[in-house]
């Protein structure tokens, strides 16, 4: 799989994950530092080939992330024939369990899924016995235990585990103080590895903002950035799907390959777009925050924030900003992020993001873009 040496977070947590008397663990690490590989190694090391029932459960907030985690584990376990995965995901023609019988426990040792379907498998179909789990992992854990619709299911599942035999792991790039306190409450006696706020952004990602006084200037800025990316891929994040539609239509031409990814697409269509982007069928993806978290795509050299992510009360959304920019600069590669600012409120938001992460975001003009080499070669 191309691993040569462990990342810093892998080096720190693996010895605890692989301990013969494993403890619950809560881990925070920057995007693109190998969290998935860390918990995948721990899970594979704990599977007993002589037990024919579900031993490991991995929960992810989206179909796309669940499938991505599964692909990593499948690659890592290619020489372990007893490792099979059941995908607890809805509405997909992709990998999933189709011959399920109610009240008959699954024989696959690993289940990966989204909360709603996993809940259905546990309580309605009764094909997973939570008391027999040896390991349970929540990826993007801050979302999983706080967002309405996920919280009740995930917290209930964790509380039904047998603490004497099951290790619970929470992984994410972001935890607010309130979320961390809640995580400690539901995951008892956990080892906690947390980043200082000033360490949450990656030094290999250059962060810039560009003042744009009207929508046309935003489009011109994107065009200029595109013209200076000689290698690698670009992701443009939009707050609203309507903006993504308009921008995709404007950017598409016979000489430029552009696709969009929004909630309007069904699961199969979204999976197809991500697959084609990974396979370099096109090099510009315009998306809402549907892929801001967890999705790992090689060679993304530039992330553009068409608008600054905000919370429901229009305050800067620090976590989403961090997850967005984490789509580039994966595994130590260089990356560049550009936030397009078109109002005094946005300027205040970018200043607040600077202050929050203790990390300077440089102002740059469109003309100054020529001084940057926006690729990874």
Secondary structure, DSSP 8 states (H G I E B T S, - for coil): ----S--HHHHHHHHHHT-TT---EEEE--TTSSHHHHHHHHHHHH--TT--S--EEEE-SSHHHHHHHHHHHHHHTTT-TT--EEEE-SS-SSS---S--TT-----SEEEE-HHHHHIIIIIS----GGG-SEEEEETHHHHTTSTTTHHHHHHHHHTS-TTT-EEEEEES---HHHHHHHHHHSTT-EEE---GGGSS-TTEEEEEEE-SSHHHHHHHHHHHHHT--SSEEEEE-SSHHHHHHHHHHH-BTTB-EEEE-TTS-HHHHHHHHHHHHTTS-SEEEE-GGGSSS---TTEEEEEESS--B-TTS-B-HHHHHHHHTTSSGGG--EEEEEEE-SHHHHHHHHHHHHHHT---EE--TGGGGGS--S--
